[in-house]
Amino acid sequence: MIINLISGPRNISTALMYSFAQHSQVKVVDEPFYAHYLVHTGIDHPGREDTIASMSAGADTVLEEINRLATDHEVVFLKNMAHHHEGLDWNYLKDMCNVFLIRDPKQLIASFAQVIENPTMQDIGLKHEAEILDFVNEHGTKPVIVIDSNDILKDPEKGLSNLLHKLNLPFEPNMLSWEKGPILEDGTWAKYWYKNVHNSTGFSKQKTSERSLPDQCKALYAEALPYYKKLKNYIHASQ
């Protein structure tokens, strides 16, 4: 089974990857399409050249490696950013278990702005998430799952247990914690983005999650809110 986590940045996607890395049946993969995204868009992110040098930018090559891992492991967990799916043929998503991870865009944007001062809709991925949700709802062969990071943070054991139940996997208590520092599967970009997770030993709400939204980001927040509401409503509709 391949679980495809589709998230925006500055969410708890990395913490979820660390959590699933503790599961006895799971092999995790960190943002396998990141180099493809950087080459396809030409966008400048911290560590761009190192990322491109560290992994294949060819979608077919990446998918071949993912499928190889899926033959060697019971479960493969892909931690993916929604916008990294841009420029790909989404048909490969049809037979994956697609899990959409969302976060209040006010918190997401305020956090992202600490790394990239003027984020765009392209950066935060919410529009991409909504578009991919429509695609897999229409064409996918497996139930679609949408989770809100705040629900996981409020009660990690309950949130993870519910998610694992939907994935038909047993919950393992060791998923609730990990050792400080990086894991082997981290991408080369970890030094720019994973500081909070590297300093953590489990799921915890960051004090910075309550930071105010910069003035230059308010228009982006207004643009992003309808996409978040669409994804959020999907949670309520599927309960």
C-alpha positions in Angstrom: 0.0 0.0 0.0 1.2 3.5 -0.8 0.0 6.4 1.4 0.3 9.7 -0.3 0.2 12.6 2.3 -0.7 15.8 0.4 0.0 18.8 2.6 0.8 22.5 2.5 4.1 23.7 4.0 4.6 24.8 7.6 2.1 22.2 8.7 2.8 19.1 10.8 3.6 17.0 7.7 7.2 16.4 8.8 6.1 15.4 12.3 3.6 13.0 10.7 6.4 11.5 8.6 8.5 11.1 11.7 5.5 9.4 13.4 4.9 7.0 10.6 8.6 6.2 10.5 8.2 4.6 13.9 5.5 2.2 12.6 6.8 -1.4 12.2 5.1 -1.8 8.7 6.0 1.6 7.2 8.8 3.0 5.0 8.7 6.8 4.7 9.8 8.9 1.8 10.4 12.7 2.1 9.0 14.9 -0.6 10.0 12.7 -3.6 8.9 15.2 -6.2 10.7 18.3 -4.7 13.5 18.4 -7.4 10.9 17.9 -10.1 8.9 20.9 -8.8 11.9 23.1 -8.6 13.0 22.3 -12.1 9.5 22.5 -13.5 8.7 25.9 -12.0 12.1 27.4 -11.8 11.2 28.7 -8.4 14.0 29.7 -6.0 13.8 27.9 -2.6 16.4 27.7 0.1 18.8 24.9 -0.8 17.5 24.7 -4.4 20.7 23.5 -6.0 21.5 20.9 -3.2 17.9 19.5 -3.6 18.2 19.2 -7.4 21.6 17.5 -7.0 20.4 15.1 -4.3 17.5 13.4 -6.2 16.0 12.8 -9.6 13.9 15.5 -11.1 12.4 13.0 -13.5 8.8 12.0 -12.5 9.0 8.6 -14.2 12.2 7.8 -12.4 10.8 8.9 -9.0 7.6 6.8 -9.6 9.7 3.8 -10.5 11.6 4.1 -7.2 8.4 4.5 -5.2 6.9 1.4 -6.9 10.1 -0.5 -6.1 9.9 0.4 -2.5 6.3 -0.7 -2.5 7.4 -4.2 -3.5 9.9 -4.3 -0.7 7.8 -2.9 2.1 4.2 -3.5 3.4 3.4 0.2 3.4 5.2 3.2 1.8 4.3 6.6 3.2 5.0 9.5 0.9 5.3 12.9 2.5 4.4 15.3 -0.3 3.6 19.0 -0.7 0.5 19.6 -2.7 2.2 22.1 -5.1 4.9 19.5 -5.8 2.2 17.7 -7.9 2.2 20.5 -10.4 3.3 19.4 -13.8 2.7 15.7 -13.1 0.3 13.3 -14.7 -2.0 12.7 -11.8 -3.2 9.3 -13.0 -0.6 7.7 -10.7 -2.7 9.0 -7.7 -5.7 6.8 -8.7 -4.6 3.7 -6.8 -2.9 5.4 -3.8 -4.4 6.1 -0.4 -4.5 9.9 -0.6 -4.5 11.8 2.7 -4.9 15.5 2.6 -3.4 17.4 5.6 -4.7 21.0 6.1 -4.0 23.8 8.4 -5.7 27.1 9.1 -4.2 29.3 6.4 -3.7 32.2 8.8 -1.3 30.1 10.8 0.2 28.5 7.7 0.9 31.8 5.9 2.3 33.6 9.0 4.7 30.7 9.6 5.8 30.4 6.0 6.4 34.2 5.9 9.2 33.7 8.4 11.2 31.8 5.7 9.9 33.4 2.5 8.7 37.0 3.2 6.1 37.3 0.5 4.5 33.9 0.0 2.1 33.3 -2.9 -0.7 30.8 -3.5 1.8 28.8 -5.4 3.9 28.5 -2.3 1.2 27.4 0.2 -0.4 24.7 -1.8 -4.1 25.1 -0.7 -5.4 25.6 -4.2 -3.4 22.6 -5.4 -4.9 20.5 -2.5 -8.4 21.5 -3.5 -7.8 20.7 -7.2 -6.2 17.3 -6.4 -9.0 16.5 -4.0 -11.5 16.9 -6.9 -9.4 14.7 -9.1 -9.0 11.8 -6.8 -12.7 12.0 -5.8 -13.6 11.6 -9.4 -10.9 9.1 -10.5 -9.5 7.4 -7.4 -10.1 3.8 -6.4 -9.7 4.3 -2.7 -11.5 6.5 -0.1 -10.1 10.0 0.2 -9.1 11.2 3.7 -8.8 14.8 4.9 -7.4 15.6 8.3 -6.8 19.0 10.0 -3.4 19.3 11.8 -5.1 21.1 14.7 -7.2 17.9 15.4 -4.0 15.8 15.6 -2.3 18.3 17.9 -5.3 18.5 20.2 -5.2 14.7 20.9 -2.4 13.0 19.0 -3.3 9.5 20.1 -7.0 9.8 19.1 -6.1 11.6 15.9 -3.6 9.1 14.8 -5.8 6.2 15.9 -8.6 7.5 13.7 -6.3 8.0 10.8 -4.7 4.5 11.1 -8.2 3.0 11.3 -9.2 4.7 8.0 -6.0 3.3 6.5 -6.7 -0.2 7.8 -3.5 -0.1 9.7 -2.9 -0.9 13.4 -2.1 2.0 15.6 1.2 1.6 17.4 1.8 3.7 20.5 5.4 4.3 19.6 4.1 6.6 16.8 3.5 9.2 19.4 7.2 9.9 20.0 10.6 9.9 18.4 14.2 10.9 19.3 15.4 14.4 18.9 17.3 15.2 15.7 17.0 14.2 12.1 16.1 10.8 10.6 17.8 9.0 7.8 15.0 9.8 5.3 15.2 13.6 5.7 15.8 15.5 2.5 18.7 17.8 2.0 16.3 20.7 2.7 15.8 19.7 6.3 18.3 22.2 7.6 16.1 25.0 6.3 12.7 23.8 7.3 12.8 21.1 10.0 14.3 22.9 13.0 11.1 22.6 15.1 10.7 18.9 14.4 14.4 18.2 15.0 14.0 19.8 18.5 10.9 17.8 19.3 10.2 14.3 20.6 6.5 14.2 19.7 3.5 16.2 18.5 3.4 19.6 20.1 1.8 22.9 19.2 4.4 25.6 18.6 4.2 28.9 20.4 4.8 30.5 17.0 1.5 29.1 15.7 -0.3 32.1 17.2 1.9 34.7 15.5 0.1 37.5 13.7 -0.4 37.6 10.0 1.9 40.1 8.3 0.1 42.9 6.5 1.6 41.9 3.1 0.0 38.5 3.5 -3.6 39.5 4.2 -4.7 39.4 0.6 -3.2 35.9 0.2 -5.1 34.8 3.3 -8.4 36.1 1.8 -7.6 34.2 -1.4 -6.7 31.0 0.4 -9.6 30.8 2.9 -12.2 29.4 0.4 -9.9 26.5 -0.5 -9.4 25.7 3.2 -13.1 25.8 3.9 -13.7 23.5 1.0 -11.2 20.9 2.4 -12.5 21.5 5.9 -16.1 20.8 4.9 -15.0 17.5 3.4 -14.0 16.4 6.9 -17.4 17.2 8.2 -19.2 15.6 5.2 -17.3 12.3 5.6 -17.9 11.9 9.3 
